[in-house]
Amino acid sequence: MNTPRHSIHRCAHARCRRAPLGIVMIFLAGSWPTLRAQECEEGVLTDTSGLSATQIHGGQSGAFVREMTCPRYTGIASYLTPPDYQTSDLNEQPWIYYGFSDGYADAEAGLSFQGGDGDALLPRWRPYLNVNGTYLYASESFSVSPDTRIWLKAAYSDGLLSLWLNSDRILEAAVTLDPEQTRVRRVTAIATPYAFDGRNIDSPGLKEVFWESTLLSRDGGTSYLPFDSEPLSAWREGGIWYGSVYWPSDHISYDEKGESDTISIFADDEGSGCRAGRPDRSSAFRWTCFLWLPPLIRQKRRHRRRAASALGGPSSDA
């Protein structure tokens, strides 16, 4: 199967081989095609311009940066600073989470944004697990205030998926995953019940989700490898892109500095002004305009700009 030239870009760096998942809450558990470990397609679909929401796994459920590994990973951990989110629309909800899938079972562990009630409950990020579509939320005492730096870890071992917040294991749930086939994903998303087009959300976007020193584990969280050194994966099957995807790419800002990644999803007229593939030089410098860079320039960056060749991507479809 031929890969559209605008869709995915190859590079020689190991970092480019990784792949992500998508949005939470609206994604269907167990909907990931099964791929054997030796069939891993290394790459990241960073340029989705020209593609429709129906061509992206989870594309009709919102906007996201989904970064998914090849198989044989069972743990992931990172320092994370989640931002505030302003909206009056109950149809949109940010999610920041880790995902685990072996092609049969699917699970998520992370944070769900709660807007509060304007009284006793303030806006906050509430930890949760989602195993094959069943959600389990942590006590409100573990909720995270916006702009608070935390250590978030999730790992699968001995039939249990566990979530740690700082030094506390706060949630666990039974799930059966094949460690030899399990892929891990890191997802930053705004979930909606419709395809995101930059104009159909009330919020200006999810601004500056700050990931630091993300690590991956092959032994359920006992030892770790740097996220930036491990391959990501993206693949196309049945005309749909799975795995590591930026959707939609013209509403994504991804700024990578050392071991830190700052990810933003913005509505029209927000962010860097990188519209229609062109930079707006009057825009605030803090909004990275890498998305407009030509593919040959972009694929030389250390970032996971590694495109996979085609074969053939979380509410929770991402």
C-alpha positions in Angstrom: 0.0 0.0 0.0 1.4 3.4 -0.9 1.8 6.1 1.7 0.6 9.6 0.8 3.7 11.8 0.8 2.1 14.5 2.9 0.9 12.0 5.5 4.0 10.6 7.1 7.6 11.4 7.1 10.6 9.1 7.6 13.7 9.9 9.5 16.7 7.9 10.7 16.5 8.8 14.3 15.2 6.2 16.8 12.9 8.7 18.4 10.8 9.0 15.3 9.6 5.4 15.5 7.1 5.9 18.3 3.3 6.1 18.0 0.3 7.5 20.0 -3.3 7.0 20.8 -6.1 9.4 20.8 -8.9 10.8 22.8 -10.5 9.5 25.9 -14.2 9.0 26.9 -15.5 8.8 23.4 -13.1 6.2 22.1 -14.2 2.6 21.8 -12.3 0.1 23.9 -10.9 -2.9 22.1 -11.1 -1.3 18.7 -7.3 -1.4 17.9 -6.4 -3.8 15.1 -4.0 -6.6 16.3 -0.4 -6.4 15.1 2.3 -8.8 16.0 5.4 -7.4 17.6 7.5 -8.1 14.5 5.1 -6.1 12.3 5.6 -2.8 14.1 5.5 0.1 11.7 7.8 2.8 13.1 6.7 6.4 12.6 4.5 9.3 13.6 1.8 10.9 11.5 2.6 14.6 12.2 1.0 16.1 9.1 -2.7 15.2 8.8 -3.6 18.1 6.5 -5.7 16.8 3.6 -7.1 13.9 5.7 -10.6 13.7 7.0 -11.7 12.8 10.5 -12.9 9.4 9.2 -9.4 8.5 8.1 -8.0 8.9 11.6 -8.7 6.5 14.4 -10.5 8.6 17.0 -10.7 11.5 14.6 -14.5 11.9 15.0 -14.1 12.2 18.8 -12.2 15.4 19.2 -8.5 16.6 18.9 -5.4 15.0 20.2 -1.7 14.2 20.2 -1.4 10.5 20.5 2.0 8.9 20.9 2.1 5.1 20.8 5.0 2.7 21.2 5.8 -0.5 19.5 4.8 -3.6 21.5 6.5 -5.0 24.7 6.0 -2.0 27.0 4.0 -2.3 30.2 4.8 0.9 32.2 5.1 4.7 31.7 5.8 7.6 34.0 6.3 11.3 33.7 6.4 14.6 35.5 3.3 16.5 34.3 1.9 19.9 34.7 -1.8 20.1 33.5 -3.2 23.5 32.6 -6.5 25.1 33.4 -9.3 24.8 30.8 -12.1 27.3 30.2 -15.4 26.3 28.6 -19.1 26.5 29.2 -19.8 23.6 26.8 -20.4 20.3 28.5 -19.8 18.6 25.2 -16.0 19.2 25.3 -13.7 17.7 27.9 -9.9 17.5 28.1 -8.1 14.2 29.0 -4.5 13.6 29.7 -3.6 10.0 30.1 -1.6 6.8 29.3 -3.1 4.0 27.3 -2.3 0.3 27.2 -3.5 -2.1 24.4 -2.5 -5.5 23.2 -5.0 -5.4 20.3 -7.7 -7.1 22.4 -8.0 -5.5 25.7 -7.6 -1.7 26.1 -7.0 0.4 29.2 -6.4 4.0 30.2 -4.8 5.6 33.2 -4.6 9.4 33.7 -6.4 12.6 34.4 -9.9 13.8 33.4 -10.7 17.5 33.6 -13.6 18.5 35.8 -15.0 22.0 35.4 -16.4 22.4 38.9 -19.8 23.6 40.0 -18.9 27.3 40.6 -19.2 26.7 44.3 -17.5 24.1 46.5 -15.9 22.2 43.6 -13.3 24.1 41.7 -11.9 23.2 38.2 -9.5 20.3 38.7 -8.0 17.2 37.1 -9.4 14.0 38.5 -7.4 10.7 38.3 -9.1 7.8 36.6 -8.8 4.3 35.1 -10.7 3.0 32.2 -10.6 -0.7 31.4 -12.5 -1.8 28.3 -15.0 1.1 28.7 -15.5 0.8 32.5 -14.4 4.0 34.4 -13.0 4.1 37.9 -12.3 7.5 39.5 -10.1 8.3 42.4 -11.3 10.1 45.5 -11.6 13.8 45.2 -8.8 14.1 47.7 -6.4 13.1 44.9 -7.7 15.6 42.4 -5.0 17.9 40.9 -5.4 21.6 40.7 -4.5 23.2 37.3 -0.8 24.3 36.9 0.3 21.8 39.6 3.4 19.7 38.8 2.9 16.0 39.6 4.5 12.7 39.0 2.1 10.4 37.2 2.9 6.7 36.7 0.9 3.8 35.3 2.1 0.2 35.0 0.7 -3.2 34.2 1.8 -6.3 36.1 0.3 -9.6 37.2 -3.1 -8.9 35.8 -3.4 -5.4 37.4 -3.2 -1.9 36.0 -2.1 0.6 38.6 -2.0 4.4 38.7 0.4 6.3 41.0 0.1 10.0 41.8 3.4 11.3 43.2 4.3 8.5 45.7 0.8 7.1 46.2 -0.8 4.2 44.3 -4.3 5.6 44.1 -6.1 3.3 41.7 -5.9 -0.3 40.4 -8.1 -2.5 38.2 -7.9 -6.0 36.9 -7.2 -6.4 33.1 -5.7 -9.1 31.0 -3.0 -7.9 28.7 -0.3 -9.8 26.8 3.0 -8.1 27.8 4.6 -9.3 24.5 2.0 -7.5 22.5 1.1 -4.5 24.7 1.7 -1.0 23.3 1.8 2.0 25.6 0.5 5.5 24.5 0.8 9.0 25.9 -2.3 11.1 25.0 -3.1 14.8 25.3 -6.7 15.4 24.1 -9.9 17.4 24.0 -12.8 14.9 23.6 -15.9 16.0 21.8 -18.9 14.1 20.4 -18.1 15.4 16.9 -15.1 15.9 14.7 -13.0 18.9 15.8 -12.5 21.6 13.2 -11.1 24.4 15.3 -14.4 26.4 15.2 -16.8 24.0 17.0 -15.5 24.3 20.6 -16.3 27.0 23.2 -12.8 27.0 24.7 -9.8 28.7 23.1 -8.1 25.3 23.6 -6.0 23.2 25.9 -2.9 25.3 26.3 0.6 24.1 27.3 0.4 20.6 28.7 3.9 20.2 30.1 5.4 16.7 30.1 8.9 16.2 31.6 11.3 13.3 31.7 8.8 10.7 30.4 10.0 7.1 30.9 8.9 3.7 29.6 9.1 0.3 31.2 9.2 -3.2 29.8 8.9 -4.9 33.2 5.8 -3.4 34.8 7.5 -0.3 36.2 10.6 -1.8 37.9 13.1 -0.3 35.5 12.7 2.5 32.9 14.0 3.7 29.5 13.8 7.4 28.3 10.6 7.9 26.2 12.6 10.0 23.7 15.0 7.0 23.0 12.3 4.5 22.2 10.5 4.0 18.8 6.9 5.2 18.2 4.6 3.6 15.7 1.9 4.6 13.2 0.2 2.5 10.6 -2.7 2.6 8.1 -5.2 -0.2 7.8 -8.4 -0.3 5.9 -7.8 3.4 4.9 -7.6 4.5 8.6 -4.5 5.8 10.4 -3.8 4.3 13.8 -1.1 4.8 16.4 0.9 8.0 16.7 -1.1 10.9 15.2 -1.4 14.6 15.6 -5.0 15.4 14.9 -5.7 17.8 13.4 -2.2 18.9 12.8 -3.0 22.5 12.0 -4.4 23.0 15.5 -1.5 21.3 17.3 1.5 23.0 18.8 4.4 20.7 20.0 7.4 22.3 21.5 10.3 20.0 22.5 13.2 21.1 24.6 15.5 18.5 26.0 13.5 16.0 27.9 10.4 18.3 28.1 7.5 18.5 25.7 4.9 21.3 25.7 1.7 20.3 23.8 -1.2 22.6 23.0 -4.4 22.1 21.1 -5.9 25.4 20.0 -9.1 26.7 18.4 -9.1 29.0 15.4 -7.5 32.4 16.0 -5.6 31.0 19.0 -2.1 29.8 19.2 0.7 30.7 16.8 -1.2 31.8 13.7 0.3 28.9 11.7 -2.7 28.8 9.5 -2.9 27.2 6.1 0.7 26.0 6.5 2.1 29.6 6.9 3.6 31.2 10.0 2.3 34.5 11.3 5.4 36.4 12.4 3.4 38.7 14.6 2.3 35.8 16.8 3.6 35.3 20.3 6.9 33.6 20.2 6.0 31.0 22.8 3.7 29.3 20.3 5.9 27.0 18.3 5.3 27.2 14.6 7.0 24.0 13.6 3.9 22.7 11.9 4.4 24.9 8.9 8.0 23.8 8.3 8.5 21.8 5.1 8.6 18.0 5.7 12.3 17.7 4.9 13.1 20.2 7.6 10.7 18.8 10.1 11.9 15.3 9.8 15.4 16.3 10.9 14.2 17.5 14.2 14.9 15.3 17.2 11.2 15.2 17.9 9.2 12.1 17.0 8.8 13.1 13.5 9.3 9.7 12.3 6.7 8.6 9.9 5.7 5.1 9.4 5.2 3.5 6.1 1.6 2.6 5.5 -0.1 -0.6 6.2 -3.2 -0.5 6.3 -4.9 4.8 15.4 -9.6 8.1 23.5 -13.9 10.1 25.3 -11.5 7.0 24.2 -11.0 6.2 20.5 -7.7 7.8 20.5 
